[in-house]
Amino acid sequence: MSESDVSGTQGVDPDMSAPPTGKDPLRSSRAGRTWASVVALAIVLVLLVIFIAQNTRSVTVSFLGWEGSTPLAVALLIAAVAGLFVAAVAGSLRIWQLRTRVRRDQKRRPTEG
């Protein structure tokens, strides 16, 4: 028999025997956040399906000389996606601008050390 068989620690995770570090490992983790995101996405998708099922009436949409008929839910979803796209582009440009400014400022400062 090996030494670990005698002491009864075989198969025990070595991290579990370590003293607590003050941070609760069950409080927040990547897997927990991922699971919460999946649940939130599932709820949004269910609400989206309900929205589409309740708004099937056909409406006429006119935009810059184009005109067409589409279900109300589709028209609203296209408008929402277009709005999200515009917001994402604006946010991405701002992030790019700030990162460029930070890099430029870091190059101007002499490195300490």
N, C-alpha and C positions, 0 to 999 in steps of 0.2 A: 504494500500500500504506500501511496505517496504521502507526503506531509500534508497536502491540502485535503486528502481524504480523511485523515485523522482529525483535523481541526474543524471539519464540517463546513468549509468555505467553498467547496467545489460547486461550480455552477452559479455562484453568487456574483453579481455584477460588482466589480471593485469600486465603481463610483458610488454605489449605494452605501458602502461602509465609510465613506469619507465624511468628515464632520460638515455640518451645514455651513454655508458661506454667508448666510444672511439673506440671500436672494431666493425667493420661493420658486422652484422650478416648475410648479404647476400654474403659477400666476399668468405667465405669458410665454408662448413658444411659437416658433415658426409654424409648426404643425397645427397648433391651436388657431393661429391667425388664418392659416389656409383654410381650415375647416369652417371657421366663421365666414370667410369670404365665399366659400362654396354654398353655404346655407343662405347667405344674403342674395347671392346670384340666383339660386333656385326660387326664392321668394319673388324676386323681381321678374323672373321668367313666368311664373304662375300668374302674377298680376298682369303681365303683358299679354298672355294668352286670353285672360278674362277681358282685357281691354279690347283686343281684336275681335273677340266673339261678340261683344256688345255693340260694336261700332262698324257694322257691315254695310250700312246705308251708303249708297253711291252719291258722291258730291262732284261738282264741277270745279276744277282748279285752274286758275289763270295765273301765268307768271311770264313776264317779259314777252308778251305776244303769243306765248304757247298756251294752249287750252286743252284740257282733257278731263276725262271722268275716271274717278278712282274711288275705292272704298274710303270712308272717312278715317278709319284707323291707319290705313297705309299713308294717307296724306299727312296725318299728324306725326306718324313715326318718321317719315322722311324729313319733315321740318325739324323734329327733335334731333335726329342724327346730324343734320346739317348744322344746327346750332352747336352741338357738341364738337363737331369738327372745327368750326370757327374758333370756339373757345380753346380747343387743344392746340391749334396752330398759334394762336395769340400767346398762350402759356408757354409753349415750346420756344417761341422766339424770345420771350422775356428771359427764360432760363438760359438760353444760348447767350443772350446779351450779358447777363450777370456773370456767367462762367468766363466769358471773354474778358470782362473787366477784372475779375479776380486773377486770372492768369497774367494779364498785363501788369497788375499791381505787384504780383509776386515776382515778376521778372525785374521790375524796377527796384525793389528792395534788395539791399545786399543781404546775403545769407549770413545768419549768425551761427557761430559755433566754432 
